[in-house]
Amino acid sequence: MNRLRRMRRFQNVATLSLVVLGPVLAVVTYLMLGPLAQGGGSTALRLTLLADFIYFLLLATMVLSRLLRIVAARRSRSAGSRLHARLTGVFAGIALVPTVLVAIFGGLTVNIGLEGWFSDRVREVVGTSLATAEAYQQEHRDDLTQDILALGGYLDLRRQASTFMPDGDLRELLTEGQSKIQRGLREAYVIDGVGEIRARGERSYLFDFEKPSPSDIASAKAGETVLIEDWDASEFRALIQLDAFVDRYLYVSRLVDGELLSLLDDTRETVGLYQQLEATRGKVLFEFGLVYIGFALILILAAIWLGLWFAERLSRPIGRLALAAERVGAGDLDQRVVEDDGDDEIATLGRNFNTMTRQLKGQRSELIEHNREIEERRRTFDSVLSSVTSGVIGLDAEGRIDFVNRSATRLLELHAVMSHNLLLEEAVPEFSGLIKRLQSGVHEMVQEEIRVSRGGRLESLLVRMALRESGDGAPEGYVVAFDDVTELVSAQRMAAWGDVARRIAHEIKNPLTPIALSAERIKRKFAKSMTAEDAEALDQYTGVIIRQTNDLRRIVDEFSKFARMPEPDRRDSDLTQILRDAITLQETALHDGVLVGTVLSTDLPQGPATVEIDPTMIGQALTNLIKNAGEAIETLLEKGAPEGYQPELRIQMAERADHVLIRISDNGIGLPLDRARLFEPYVTTREKGTGLGLSIVKKIIEEHGGTLVLHDAPAFSPDAHHGALAEIRLPRARIAPRAIKDREPVVNTNLLAGHE
């Protein structure tokens, strides 16, 4: 049975058979109740009604079970359940609405018809017809009664007048009396008590004689006038007893319209039926409604079952398609649906769906393979671009960013995701002029050095932009490449200043000694021959010359020191002690003048930190940096420090495996945007500075293979002022300065502003 239930052909045949059985049972029941006129005691009618009841229960149970399954599927949100429920509702509505409408109009039609039958006019017509027929009959009865009584009275008078009258004389008397009756009698007989003829009148024949029954004779003997109706013979007969005779009865007949009088009985039956129907009109309507409801329920259930079967047949493949489409949407391209037999649209849709999924799977495999190859190429391309120090930005034909390498995000502080699809002018406004020149079409490649400000520092970028073309030569985008040349520019300037310093030291230092000696000789030679007043003036003038000459000599010495830095005399030295000595040397200056109250915090290793350095040069560099930090605080105080400002200087030193890190931070005036130029000669933010201090310090550190970078110092307290941070890294072992430069070609350019 389970296998049969799963067979689609068996399901279709069983469903259609069950549906056809409903109308068949309805027709059979109608025939039993109507044309065949089977009574309530008929076995056939009982079996038919039993079959109707069993069919109703079976179909109702199946419909209810199917509806419960539909509701459960709808609540579980299974694929196709909503469509199944909608189709079921539509088909049930299609079955119910016409049936209900037919029931309403059928009931109204029957009721209106019955109202027409039982109206006052019909009731009056029926009553009048019955009264007319009864009046016609009564008239004949009354006439016949009068005639027989008149003839009997005549015969009794003649008998009383005669002493003896035999039966033979009665014939003449009957004929004579029969002729005197105005309405006329067809036959006249005188019979005895057993119904035998004793005399007969004119046109009274034996073959037409209808013998009265003994009961009629007995009634006549009792004194009644017995009227006998014989509508088949179209006769109306009467029987009375002749009182003047012994055991004699007068028996007469008259011709009447038998068909007309027989209609009287039909009229009476019709009137009785009419009155009976009028009395049971409500019952008739109820029985009609009951029968109609029974038939309607059977047919409705059959129609609903057919609708459920058709809805399931229609929604099942659609539900399978919906579920399969959902799984395909989730990425399962191996999903297939059962392909139904046939050439209808649903079967075609299933086959096309399977074909589509197979094609999609093949295309996805090809696409995955293609994407894998592209991804491998992209990773190779990204790894190459990410490993280069130059920044690279890819633009589409409209100038929107579609690629940014790691160096570009670092140099321009771009967000690789958020900057995607932005115009280059929006992401990097400094590049707008250069990209417009390239987009004008005059040049295929443009190059320019552009200064950009990022993170509070000003950097020099050498930017190159080129047009990117497709295989057929059509423009498809642009490529932007740039390098940070801040250190290179600074190095070039440092080299230029070194050459200038050597020339100045050579050209200026040589005449300074003769000038000073000549001033001394002039003073000694002419002072003796002058008056006291002129000698005093001469002494003053020559003193000015000598002092200015000494100042120039000091400046020339600084240039010489910058231009020809001596080779460091390296030896193992305790860097911790050197830093402590520098701090001690500058600690007194930090508590004099406007710097009174400055907090000096140190965080130094407890033990010695042995490093191979020139202790004199490194000590000079550290002393200069601490001095610059104090001067930065002094500059801020002179320009006006914020309210609640607490001057502070922090010095930290930490040992690493291969180098030593020294941080000198303050909360002074801070760094300018163009901080990279602070390492150039004669670049200073102080009125009294020469601009050579930081240049010499940087050169000393680099000669030892180390690095010096300047940052914005972190705030020492919440919402506090940001100062400057000098960060020094010195290697523990000896490293050639050039090797350091080759290994770290780009130095962080957050350079100190407000310092020499």
Buried (B, 14 or more C-beta within 10 A) or exposed (E): EEEEEEEEEEBEEBBEEBBEBBBEBBEBBBBBBEEEEBEEEBEEBEEBBEBBEEBBEEBBEBBEEBBEBBEEBBEEEBBBBBBBBEBBEEBBEEBBEEBEEEBEEBBEEBEEEBEEBBEEEBBEEBEEBBEEBEEBBEEBBEBBBBBBBBBBBBBBEBBEEEEEBEEEBBBEBBBBBBEEBEEEBBBBBBBBBEBEBBBBBBEBEEEBBBBBEEEBBEBBBEEEBBBBBBBEBBBBBBBBBBBBBEEBBBBBBBEBEBEEBBBBEEBEEBBEEBBEBBEEBEEEBEEBBEBBEBBBBBBBBBBBBBBBBBBBBBBBBBBBBBBBBEBBEEEEBEBBBEBBEEEEEBBEBBBEBBEEBEEEBEEEEEEEEEEEEEEEEEEEEBEEBBEEEBBBBBBBBEBBBEBBBBBBBEBBEBEEEEBBEBBBBEBBEBBBEBBEBBBEEEEEEBEBEBBBEBEBBBBBBBBBBBBEEEEEEEEBBBBBBBBBBBBBBBBEBBEEBBEBBBEBBEEBBEEBEEBBEBBEEBBEEEBEEEEEEEBEEBEEEBEEBBEBBEEBBEBBEBBBBBBEBEEBEBEEBBBBBBBBBBBEBBBEBBEEEBBEEBEBEEEBBEEEBBBBBBBBBBBBBBBBBBBBBBBBBBBBBEEEBEEEBEBBBBBBBEBEEEBBBBBBBBBBBBBBBBBBBBBBBEBBBBEEBBBBBBBBBBBBBBBBBBBBBBBBBEEBEEEBBBBBBBBBBBBBEEBEBEEBBEEEEBBBBBBBBBBB
